[in-house]
Amino acid sequence: MSTASLFRPSAPPHPVGLRLHGRRVVVVGGGTGSYRATVGLLDAGALVTVVSPDVVPALEALAGSGSLSWTPRRYAPGDLDGAWFAVAATADAAVDEVVAADAERARVFCTRADDPGASSACPALPDAEDGLLREGARGRVVLVGGGPGDPGLITVRGRQALSQADVVVVDHLGPRSLLAGLRGDVEIVDASKLPRGRSMPQEQINALLVSHARAGKEVVRLKGGDPFVFGRGMEELLACAAADVPVEVVPGVTSAIGVPGVAGIPVTHRGLTHEFVVVSGHLPPGHPQSLVDWSAIGRLRGTVVVLMGVETAPAIAAALIRHGRRPDAPVAVVVEGTTGSERTVRTTLADLGATLIEESVRPPAVWVVGDVVQLAAEAAPPPSLGFGPRHAPQE
Ligand code: SAH
C-alpha cells in the first residue's frame, strides 16, 4: 500500500495550534519552501534542525547566527528521532514521501510541501483561521455572496474562499474593500453591471468563469448580497455545470433583509407582520416582460421590499395604491446600506416619487413599505446597529 493513501484524508483536518517552544522540529529540505516553514517554526520558539545538502542563503544566515541547526547532508533514517513535528519540503516528491512515511511510523505529525493533501498535518492559511488546503489542481468556481457592502458582513466561508482564490471576478456592489487584502498575485476581473451603464455581458462572465476554472484556477465569483437574489448566480452555476466545472455556492447576507435591518427596520415583527415579499423593480408595472403580479402585491398586508426600484418607484407606488395599499403606508428608503454613505429617508407611498427627487436618491437603494417601517421610527434610536457611528443611519 502506498504511504500516501494512508494519509489521504476523507475527513477535514482538526484545527489545533502546536506549542512548539523548546521542542525539536526537523525540516527536511533547504529551499524557499523550507525557509517559509522554518521562519514560522522559529517564531513559535521551536528548536529547528534543517537537514539538506545545501540551503538557500536565508537559511544559511539563520544557521550562521545559531537560530537553527543545519545538518548538511541528505535525509537519512533516524533524523526524526526525538522530534515532535516534521516538515518535508525537499522539492523531491520521492524524498518527501519517505520522510512522511518515517514520520508516520514514529507518530510524528508531518507536513508535506509537495502534497499537502497527503500530509498528517496541514499548515493553517493566514487569512482563513480554519481554512482547509486545496487539494490537487482541478479548477473550480466558488459563487460567494459578499453581503451588502460592509466587509464584516461576508461569511467566514466566503473569506476562506477569497483567501484561496487565484482569480476574483467582482461586481460594483458588495464588499469591495476586501480586494485590498488579496494576495498580490491574485487576478481581479471587473464584471460590474452598472445600472443602465457599462456592463460585461452575462455570457462573457460565464465564459470567463469556465475558462479560468478549466485552466486549473480557483475562481471566486464575488457578488453583492446573496448570489441567488437577483444576482444571476444560477445562470453562472448552470454555465459551469454545462462545462463540467465544479461549483460551490456560499450564501450571503442579502441587501433585501440586511440593509433594512441595519437601519433598524425588521422585515417581520411578532403581532404585526407575518410575511414579507422581495420584488425586483427593474421593470415598471405593465412592462411586457414583467413577471410580477403587482395587483397581488398591492393587496398584501405585510412588508414589501423593492430592489432595483429607484427609477421605477413612482410607477410602482401608483400601482400598489391602485391595487389596495394605503397611500399613507409608511415607506423607508435605505441608500448605500452598511457603507460609510448609508442614509435612510422616510416618506409615504403617495409621496415616494417626490421624496426621491427632493432627496436626490441614487441607486443602490432598497425601499420598504409596511407597518414595520413605523415600528422602527418609533423605536428611537435604532437598537444595536452593530456597525458603530460610521454606519448610523441619518434621518
Ligand atoms: N444579490 C443582491 C441584489 C442584487 S440586485 C443582494 O442579495 O443584495 C441590486 C440591488 O440590490 C440594488 O439595485 C439595490 O436595490 C440593492 N442593493 C444592493 N446593495 C445595496 C446596498 N448596500 N444598499 C442598498 N441597496 C443595495
Boltz pocket constraint, residues with backbone or C-beta under 6 A from the ligand:
constraints:
  - pocket:
      binder: B
      contacts: [[A, 147], [A, 148], [A, 149], [A, 173], [A, 174], [A, 223], [A, 224], [A, 225], [A, 226], [A, 227], [A, 228], [A, 229], [A, 230], [A, 231], [A, 253], [A, 254], [A, 255], [A, 256], [A, 259], [A, 306], [A, 307], [A, 308], [A, 309], [A, 334], [A, 335], [A, 336], [A, 337], [A, 338], [A, 339], [A, 363], [A, 364], [A, 365], [A, 366]]
      max_distance: 6.0
